[in-house]
């Protein structure tokens, strides 16, 4: 071996050693809460027009079907109940409630390492949805999702660095009693991960029992209120411009219980929301502004997420097209409106219309996740694992999503131009009498840890190397990773005494 090849071999070994070494949180090139906000599809004039139109909609059209308790709260604050039963919101009322609304909130994890700080353009990626099927990638089939599948998704999420929170991504179809469904959803999620969990409640009457369970997990009501590690995903409106009566009653109960709320407006452009992208944003903003009034009329400053969450229709068929470029633009535009109001915001991205984790899924998931991150969206929901326009959830796709979101986060981080990064000293030493390459330079080795992201499963080998190592298949690697994670005990498992108390109090369907 000549000296040149030896030098290159040594550099390669050093690079491999650095990649293999675990990184501390502050050294990682990407992490939860990185600052986005560089992508702005709406002009300042466009934002102003959307805001004005939303205020007009609230004053002139208003929302129907608020529960009596909600009418009482909002009319006391200044909303006007018309003879047609619709609540209308004067501009001054909306502005007053925006001033009272929480501008910076923390979504706690059971483990403080996973706390999410929502403010400004800080970006976090996670799951969400209500898929009714699980994707079997080996059989290329769909089957009903179960509580075991939900628990498995939680366990996998707990081990993925770039999935920052777990909002329930699928429904436990094997549990037919709705009260037990809500209880077991909470149990399965929290038993699988110590990251922040989002869930919903089928009926207002189930909240009390669910809070009993949550207090048991937390170690008491006081401990829960100090660090609420579950938020309520609340579809408080039924677009267009109607309150969802029972969901509003749920919202009132969870606010009293100290639980953060995601105010979720999920119209579908061309169906339950206007077809223009800007028009769909107007309606979602108007509906969520009504939610801001509602929440802050009950408890000023209560932690709430401005969940403008409009979806897109394929106007040829009316079917949802969550993986479209229009969906990516909708989500990015909503993120700009969150920033305009200075409110913590969340919306959907990462949805695939593709039925399997294939090339179509890759472009659909990456397009909207990158744009959501670049737009500075605080909470990017449904970012990994979701297929068939929200009907199917795939555990292997969740694992692959960790790699995909890692690359998206690298785009969010952007390019740092510093004195060191453009300094010519290294270039001078390499080019003038040096080795003619940068592979072994101290600068290169240092930046390997702090500036470059490496996929865990993605393949970057040459065709020759790929053939030599057995032509590894991406999906097979994801299956193996899934099996490796699920072969061991959950790192978030409750202690035996707490688990026994929970199982004595509630019918827990998940096996011990």
VOGU-3710 file (C-alpha; in Angstrom, 3 decimals, decimal comma):
1> xxxxxxxxxx> 0,000/0,000/0,000  1,365/3,428/-0,921  1,273/6,375/1,463  -1,648/8,066/-0,330  -3,941/5,041/0,022  -2,850/4,560/3,638  -3,666/8,172/4,410  -7,093/7,842/2,794  -7,772/4,563/4,584  -6,897/6,165/7,913
11> xxxxxxxxxx> -9,218/9,069/7,193  -12,046/6,665/6,334  -11,536/4,767/9,572  -11,596/7,993/11,553  -14,807/9,078/9,850  -16,474/5,731/10,589  -15,421/5,922/14,219  -16,906/9,395/14,569  -20,189/8,345/12,944  -20,465/5,382/15,290
21> xxxxxxxxxx> -19,926/7,459/18,441  -23,145/8,564/20,202  -23,752/12,298/20,055  -24,784/14,438/22,978  -27,974/16,428/22,421  -26,156/19,734/22,001  -23,801/18,205/19,430  -26,490/16,680/17,204  -26,808/18,416/13,836  -30,644/18,302/14,092
31> xxxxxxxxxx> -32,952/18,218/17,102  -36,444/19,087/18,302  -37,322/22,762/18,307  -35,039/23,955/15,532  -35,963/27,339/14,070  -37,760/27,363/10,718  -39,555/30,219/9,036  -37,506/30,808/5,902  -40,248/29,613/3,506  -43,073/32,129/3,087
41> xxxxxxxxxx> -45,573/31,281/0,326  -47,909/34,048/1,521  -46,913/37,658/0,932  -47,494/40,209/3,724  -50,410/41,530/1,662  -51,817/38,008/1,362  -51,599/37,463/5,120  -53,403/40,747/5,756  -56,189/39,841/3,321  -56,651/36,397/4,874
51> xxxxxxxxxx> -56,789/37,938/8,359  -59,354/40,544/7,271  -61,496/37,936/5,515  -61,422/35,658/8,572  -62,577/38,521/10,811  -65,345/39,339/8,324  -66,445/35,698/8,355  -66,627/35,680/12,147  -68,609/38,934/12,263  -70,955/38,259/9,356
61> xxxxxxxxxx> -71,370/34,471/9,189  -70,397/33,229/12,635  -70,585/29,640/13,862  -73,608/27,479/14,635  -74,284/24,657/17,111  -72,334/25,785/20,177  -73,438/23,964/23,331  -75,386/26,047/25,900  -72,316/26,197/28,150  -70,200/27,491/25,281
71> xxxxxxxxxx> -72,802/30,104/24,367  -72,763/31,296/27,961  -68,963/31,561/28,075  -68,614/33,314/24,720  -71,562/35,717/24,991  -70,325/36,754/28,422  -67,023/37,622/26,750  -68,747/39,628/24,002  -69,909/37,226/21,267  -73,417/37,879/19,883
81> xxxxxxxxxx> -76,040/35,139/19,588  -78,270/35,779/16,578  -81,892/34,829/16,059  -80,612/32,147/13,670  -78,737/30,466/16,530  -75,310/31,426/15,207  -72,646/33,029/17,380  -70,938/36,017/15,807  -67,671/37,517/16,958  -66,952/41,267/16,815
91> xxxxxxxxxx> -63,436/42,215/15,772  -62,709/43,819/19,123  -63,569/40,563/20,917  -61,210/38,530/18,733  -58,396/41,029/19,253  -58,992/41,028/23,008  -58,839/37,244/23,209  -55,731/37,101/21,031  -54,070/39,413/23,550  -54,998/37,040/26,379
101> xxxxxxxxxx> -54,011/33,830/24,569  -50,837/31,964/25,533  -48,049/32,824/23,090  -45,512/30,315/24,384  -46,389/26,927/25,851  -44,584/23,752/26,867  -45,913/20,326/25,998  -44,344/18,124/28,623  -43,117/14,579/28,240  -43,247/12,122/31,117
111> xxxxxxxxxx> -39,482/12,357/30,789  -38,414/16,036/30,896  -35,846/15,299/28,158  -38,768/15,213/25,742  -40,398/18,526/26,694  -41,469/20,519/23,628  -41,223/24,303/23,841  -43,685/25,883/21,411  -42,985/29,475/20,451  -41,848/31,465/17,459
121> xxxxxxxxxx> -40,715/29,226/14,593  -39,581/26,231/16,685  -40,340/23,037/14,731  -41,355/19,601/16,065  -42,375/16,519/14,082  -44,657/13,730/15,276  -47,520/11,385/14,526  -51,293/11,913/14,526  -54,457/10,676/12,896  -57,191/8,123/13,300
131> xxxxxxxxxx> -56,179/5,423/10,846  -58,452/2,384/10,957  -55,982/0,050/9,263  -52,404/-1,116/9,682  -50,293/-1,631/6,577  -48,789/-5,119/6,303  -45,821/-4,381/4,062  -44,827/-8,020/3,661  -48,306/-9,180/2,647  -49,080/-5,881/0,834
141> xxxxxxxxxx> -52,446/-5,834/2,602  -54,415/-3,703/5,047  -55,967/-5,047/8,259  -57,853/-3,505/11,189  -55,600/-1,701/13,666  -55,493/-2,957/17,268  -54,412/-1,783/20,705  -51,261/-3,867/20,283  -50,460/-1,957/17,089  -50,907/1,347/18,911
151> xxxxxxxxxx> -48,621/0,211/21,727  -46,043/-0,964/19,182  -46,171/2,426/17,448  -45,570/4,121/20,801  -42,608/1,860/21,596  -41,071/2,556/18,185  -41,653/6,309/18,490  -39,882/6,270/21,839  -36,706/5,016/20,118  -36,681/7,431/17,155
161> xxxxxxxxxx> -34,740/10,663/17,624  -36,550/12,663/14,955  -40,112/11,754/15,978  -40,605/14,225/18,794  -44,098/13,366/20,029  -46,785/10,701/19,716  -50,295/11,806/18,944  -52,500/8,745/18,604  -52,044/7,701/14,970  -54,623/4,902/14,780
171> xxxxxxxxxx> -57,826/3,630/16,331  -57,955/0,405/18,357  -60,547/-1,394/16,229  -60,498/-4,444/18,498  -62,093/-2,431/21,351  -65,777/-1,822/20,673  -66,735/-0,094/23,930  -65,949/3,613/23,425  -65,176/4,305/27,082  -62,678/1,448/27,128
181> xxxxxxxxxx> -61,333/2,664/23,792  -60,422/6,053/25,264  -58,880/4,484/28,379  -56,866/1,908/26,468  -55,637/4,490/23,967  -54,121/6,485/26,825  -52,696/3,366/28,454  -51,121/2,007/25,251  -49,550/5,342/24,300  -48,134/6,126/27,735
191> xxxxxxxxxx> -46,954/2,565/28,348  -44,956/2,770/25,121  -43,322/6,199/25,253  -42,299/8,929/27,675  -42,603/11,536/24,918  -45,577/13,904/24,856  -48,821/12,133/23,939  -51,886/13,516/22,167  -55,289/11,847/22,308  -58,992/12,521/21,878
201> xxxxxxxxxx> -62,138/11,538/23,763  -65,245/10,046/22,185  -67,706/11,525/24,681  -67,599/14,169/27,431  -68,717/11,574/29,954  -65,487/9,607/29,487  -63,154/12,452/30,500  -63,496/11,935/34,252  -62,437/8,266/34,153  -59,628/9,068/31,748
211> xxxxxxxxxx> -58,340/11,749/34,094  -58,381/9,210/36,942  -56,155/6,972/34,806  -53,878/9,872/33,882  -53,484/10,876/37,539  -52,479/7,290/38,361  -49,838/7,355/35,622  -48,578/10,766/36,771  -48,454/9,867/40,456  -51,368/12,062/41,497
221> xxxxxxxxxx> -53,367/15,074/40,337  -50,853/17,585/41,665  -48,011/15,936/39,744  -50,179/15,883/36,623  -51,069/19,569/36,826  -47,431/20,475/37,335  -46,389/18,621/34,164  -49,336/17,710/31,905  -47,826/15,181/29,490  -50,986/14,562/27,442
231> xxxxxxxxxx> -52,823/17,041/25,222  -56,347/16,795/23,850  -56,682/16,733/20,079  -60,076/18,377/19,813  -62,086/18,674/16,597  -64,184/21,430/18,153  -65,617/22,481/14,783  -67,431/20,671/11,993  -66,532/22,649/8,870  -67,949/24,729/7,419
241> xxxxxxxxxx> -68,387/27,093/10,383  -70,189/24,922/12,923  -69,177/23,936/16,429  -68,982/20,208/17,196  -71,233/20,199/20,241  -69,879/17,152/22,105  -66,254/17,955/21,309  -66,791/21,425/22,743  -68,107/19,857/25,936  -65,014/17,652/26,053
251> xxxxxxxxxx> -62,863/20,748/25,613  -64,500/22,487/28,547  -63,830/19,458/30,753  -60,173/19,031/29,796  -59,497/22,746/30,296  -60,827/22,359/33,848  -58,576/19,305/34,227  -55,452/21,245/33,224  -54,909/19,547/29,853  -53,493/21,483/26,870
261> xxxxxxxxxx> -55,817/21,624/23,859  -55,203/21,330/20,125  -57,932/23,428/18,481  -58,334/21,400/15,327  -60,178/22,649/12,252  -60,019/20,009/9,515  -61,999/21,172/6,516  -61,377/19,700/3,082  -60,814/22,186/0,261  -63,478/21,801/-2,399
271> xxxxxxxxxx> -65,760/19,832/-0,075  -66,162/21,252/3,445  -63,883/24,252/2,831  -63,528/26,651/-0,113  -61,622/25,225/-3,080  -59,041/28,054/-3,383  -56,025/27,382/-1,201  -56,261/30,889/0,250  -59,996/30,445/0,859  -59,444/27,186/2,720
281> xxxxxxxxxx> -56,927/28,988/4,944  -59,431/31,802/5,576  -62,072/29,381/6,836  -59,614/27,412/8,986  -58,270/30,636/10,505  -61,783/31,919/11,218  -62,786/28,657/12,889  -59,626/28,512/15,008  -59,976/32,157/16,004  -63,437/31,219/17,312
291> xxxxxxxxxx> -61,671/28,490/19,278  -59,234/31,028/20,721  -62,211/33,087/21,912  -63,852/29,976/23,378  -60,772/28,777/25,294  -59,769/32,170/26,654  -63,333/33,028/27,629  -63,196/29,959/29,872  -59,622/30,333/31,148  -57,431/33,182/29,852
301> xxxxxxxxxx> -53,987/31,972/28,832  -54,834/28,275/28,896  -52,303/26,356/26,711  -53,854/25,867/23,289  -52,460/25,082/19,842  -53,892/26,941/16,833  -54,680/23,868/14,753  -55,544/25,163/11,295  -55,538/21,790/9,605  -57,259/22,029/6,202
311> xxxxxxxxxx> -56,916/19,161/3,766  -57,017/19,026/-0,028  -59,423/17,270/-2,377  -58,591/15,812/-5,741  -61,228/17,863/-7,520  -61,635/15,209/-10,212  -63,058/12,730/-7,704  -63,607/14,554/-4,414  -61,199/12,159/-2,690  -58,646/13,484/-0,243
321> xxxxxxxxxx> -55,140/14,077/-1,607  -52,980/14,547/1,459  -49,774/13,860/-0,437  -50,255/16,653/-2,959  -48,254/19,814/-3,498  -51,406/21,775/-2,731  -51,518/20,140/0,720  -47,923/21,150/1,329  -48,748/24,752/0,398  -51,862/24,773/2,591
331> xxxxxxxxxx> -49,871/23,652/5,599  -47,073/26,151/4,985  -49,578/28,979/4,549  -51,271/28,020/7,819  -47,881/28,135/9,549  -47,470/31,724/8,390  -50,830/32,621/9,903  -49,777/31,075/13,215  -46,689/33,291/13,149  -48,792/36,320/12,238
341> xxxxxxxxxx> -50,895/35,828/15,375  -47,908/34,854/17,495  -49,689/31,666/18,581  -48,338/28,125/18,928  -49,555/26,368/15,792  -49,969/22,910/14,360  -51,033/21,426/11,043  -50,743/18,239/9,007  -47,857/17,190/6,779  -46,141/13,953/5,813
351> xxxxxxxxxx> -49,339/12,259/4,644  -48,972/9,769/1,800  -51,776/8,890/-0,556  -49,587/5,919/-1,538  -50,704/2,639/-0,004  -47,206/1,339/0,719  -43,853/2,904/1,684  -42,692/3,206/-1,924  -41,299/5,964/-4,133  -44,658/7,748/-4,294
361> xxxxxxxxxx> -44,844/7,777/-0,512  -41,309/9,148/-0,368  -41,956/12,167/-2,543  -45,320/12,869/-0,926  -44,009/12,668/2,635  -40,809/14,595/2,005  -42,414/17,437/0,060  -44,868/18,485/2,746  -42,580/17,740/5,705  -39,796/19,920/4,309
371> xxxxxxxxxx> -42,166/22,771/3,498  -43,832/22,539/6,923  -40,459/22,667/8,627  -39,134/25,504/6,498  -42,309/27,489/7,188  -41,650/27,279/10,935  -44,660/25,160/11,898  -44,432/24,434/15,635  -46,177/21,048/15,549  -46,010/19,005/12,356
381> xxxxxxxxxx> -48,666/16,352/12,840  -49,026/13,099/10,857  -45,419/13,530/9,759  -44,530/9,811/9,665  -46,225/6,499/9,065  -49,501/7,672/7,523  -50,697/6,145/4,239  -53,791/5,856/2,049  -54,875/9,435/2,756  -55,043/8,807/6,540
391> xxxxxxxxxx> -56,727/5,389/6,352  -53,629/3,265/7,011  -50,698/3,462/9,413  -47,434/1,636/8,755  -44,906/0,812/11,473  -42,105/0,341/8,945  -42,939/3,701/7,389  -42,752/5,269/10,855  -39,194/3,949/11,134  -38,263/5,145/7,653
401> xxxxxxxxxx> -39,852/8,485/8,525  -37,177/8,996/11,163  -34,547/9,117/8,410  -36,756/11,244/6,180  -37,491/13,798/8,907  -33,807/13,906/9,813  -33,091/15,160/6,305  -36,059/17,560/6,479  -34,733/18,978/9,739  -31,345/19,479/8,114
411> xxxxxxxxxx> -33,072/21,617/5,505  -34,811/23,532/8,290  -31,478/24,249/9,957  -30,219/25,945/6,813  -26,693/27,128/6,042  -24,641/28,880/8,695  -22,243/31,394/7,137  -19,628/32,209/9,758  -16,059/33,464/9,757  -14,857/29,901/10,277
421> xxxxxxxxxx> -17,043/28,347/7,551  -15,730/30,654/4,824  -12,183/31,024/6,152  -9,583/30,196/3,485  -6,921/28,771/5,807  -7,975/25,140/5,312  -8,417/25,616/1,569  -4,968/27,217/1,384  -3,283/24,375/3,283  -4,993/21,686/1,177
431> xxxxxxxxxx> -4,336/23,288/-2,200  -0,847/24,734/-1,644  1,380/21,780/-0,913  -1,264/19,769/0,934  -2,905/16,416/0,116  -5,278/17,883/-2,475  -8,409/16,771/-0,574  -10,233/17,616/2,650  -11,051/14,084/3,840  -8,687/13,969/6,779
441> xxxxxxxxxx> -8,640/17,617/7,767  -9,510/18,577/11,338  -12,289/20,828/10,037  -13,905/17,968/8,112  -13,717/15,576/11,044  -15,202/18,130/13,408  -18,081/18,992/11,102  -18,987/15,330/10,633  -20,585/15,430/14,078  -22,149/18,854/14,034
451> xxxxxxxxxx> -23,203/19,719/10,476  -24,004/16,503/8,598  -26,924/14,098/9,083  -26,499/10,392/8,302  -29,450/8,088/7,588  -29,847/5,107/9,886  -31,357/2,881/7,187  -30,944/4,765/3,922  -28,289/3,326/1,616  -25,401/5,427/0,298
461> xxxxxxxxxx> -23,061/2,680/-0,864  -21,753/2,370/-4,412  -23,383/-0,251/-6,649  -20,291/-2,444/-6,167  -20,396/-2,167/-2,365  -24,175/-2,646/-2,379  -23,749/-5,908/-4,273  -20,933/-7,061/-1,998  -23,045/-6,622/1,144  -25,954/-8,620/-0,245
471> xxxxxxxxxx> -28,031/-5,929/-1,969  -29,834/-4,818/1,213  -33,488/-3,886/0,776  -34,781/-0,759/2,518  -38,100/-2,259/3,610  -36,402/-5,388/4,938  -34,073/-3,197/6,962  -37,081/-1,331/8,370  -38,774/-4,634/9,248  -35,637/-5,803/11,026
481> xxxxxxxxxx> -35,408/-2,525/12,956  -39,067/-2,830/13,953  -38,573/-6,381/15,181  -35,440/-5,390/17,080  -37,265/-2,567/18,911  -40,331/-4,653/19,694  -38,366/-7,686/20,868  -37,434/-5,974/24,130  -39,483/-4,490/26,956  -40,872/-0,975/26,691
491> xxxxxxxxxx> -38,555/1,593/28,237  -41,663/3,605/29,192  -43,403/0,757/31,057  -45,172/1,633/34,308  -43,768/0,272/37,524  -45,453/-3,024/38,565  -47,405/-1,492/41,456  -48,851/1,326/39,337  -49,667/-1,070/36,514  -51,460/-3,420/38,922
501> xxxxxxxxxx> -53,520/-0,531/40,314  -54,465/0,620/36,808  -55,490/-2,875/35,734  -57,547/-3,316/38,900  -59,406/-0,063/38,209  -59,884/-0,351/34,429  -60,327/-3,060/31,800  -56,945/-2,889/30,077  -56,927/-4,915/26,875  -53,173/-4,869/26,280
511> xx> -51,574/-8,100/27,549  -49,124/-7,809/30,422
//
